[in-house]
Amino acid sequence: MASMTIRGIDEALKRRLRVQAAQHDRSMEDEARAILRAALSTEPSEERSLAEAIRAHIEPWGGVDLEIEPREPMPEPVNLES
């Protein structure tokens, strides 16, 4: 089994890890392993655009049919020559 040393952890984070480990009746090392295991157990989500993410979130509720107003013809351009 591999070993790993993590340097530069601030005291507040270390304190939170110690408290969480105590709440779960584990050592800090076991708690850190459990946190890493949980964080890395999910598959990374595929990257998609904001529009695709919104559509995926809203699509299960169904769509809305909007009435599109007919377009009017383009007006004649202003004649600046006269």
URGI-V523724 format. One record per residue. N is the residue number from 1. PHI is phi in radians with two decimals (999 if undefined). BURIAL is b if it has 9 or more other ideal C-beta (glycine too) atoms within 8 Angstrom, else e. D_LAST is the distance of its C-alpha to the last C-alpha in Angstrom with 2 decimals. Layout:
N;PHI;BURIAL;D_LAST / N;PHI;BURIAL;D_LAST
This chain:
1;999;e;88.44 / 2;-1.41;e;85.96 / 3;-1.98;e;85.82 / 4;-2.57;e;82.82 / 5;-1.99;e;82.57 / 6;-2.00;e;79.60 / 7;-1.79;e;79.26 / 8;1.38;e;77.12 / 9;-1.43;e;77.30 / 10;-1.26;e;76.90 / 11;-1.08;e;79.68 / 12;-1.11;e;77.68 / 13;-1.17;e;76.91 / 14;-1.08;b;80.52 / 15;-1.11;e;81.74 / 16;-1.09;e;79.54 / 17;-1.11;b;80.88 / 18;-1.09;b;84.43 / 19;-1.14;e;83.94 / 20;-1.10;b;82.32 / 21;-1.09;b;85.10 / 22;-1.12;e;87.72 / 23;-1.11;e;86.10 / 24;-1.72;e;86.38 / 25;0.92;e;89.90 / 26;-2.27;e;88.85 / 27;-1.33;e;89.01 / 28;-1.06;b;85.85 / 29;-1.12;e;85.94 / 30;-1.13;b;86.21 / 31;-1.15;b;83.40 / 32;-1.08;b;81.13 / 33;-1.07;e;82.01 / 34;-1.11;b;81.20 / 35;-1.11;e;77.82 / 36;-1.10;e;76.92 / 37;-1.06;e;78.17 / 38;-1.16;e;76.10 / 39;-1.17;e;72.94 / 40;-1.76;e;73.20 / 41;-1.41;e;74.45 / 42;-1.55;e;71.03 / 43;-1.31;e;68.82 / 44;-1.12;e;65.63 / 45;-1.30;e;62.63 / 46;-1.26;e;60.12 / 47;-1.31;e;56.90 / 48;-2.56;e;53.92 / 49;-1.28;e;50.47 / 50;-1.04;e;49.91 / 51;-1.08;e;48.22 / 52;-1.14;e;51.28 / 53;-1.14;b;53.65 / 54;-1.14;e;51.94 / 55;-1.05;e;51.90 / 56;-1.10;e;55.60 / 57;-1.31;e;56.45 / 58;-1.67;e;54.63 / 59;-0.92;e;54.96 / 60;-1.04;e;58.56 / 61;-1.46;e;57.41 / 62;1.66;e;55.14 / 63;-1.89;e;51.44 / 64;-2.24;e;48.99 / 65;-1.58;e;46.87 / 66;-1.83;e;43.42 / 67;-1.46;e;41.18 / 68;-1.69;e;37.79 / 69;-1.16;e;34.95 / 70;-1.17;e;32.85 / 71;-1.43;e;29.45 / 72;-1.56;e;26.32 / 73;-1.14;e;23.72 / 74;-1.12;e;21.01 / 75;-1.24;e;17.82 / 76;-1.15;e;14.68 / 77;-1.15;e;12.87 / 78;-1.24;e;9.89 / 79;-1.62;e;6.62 / 80;-1.59;e;5.72 / 81;-1.40;e;3.82 / 82;-1.54;e;0.00
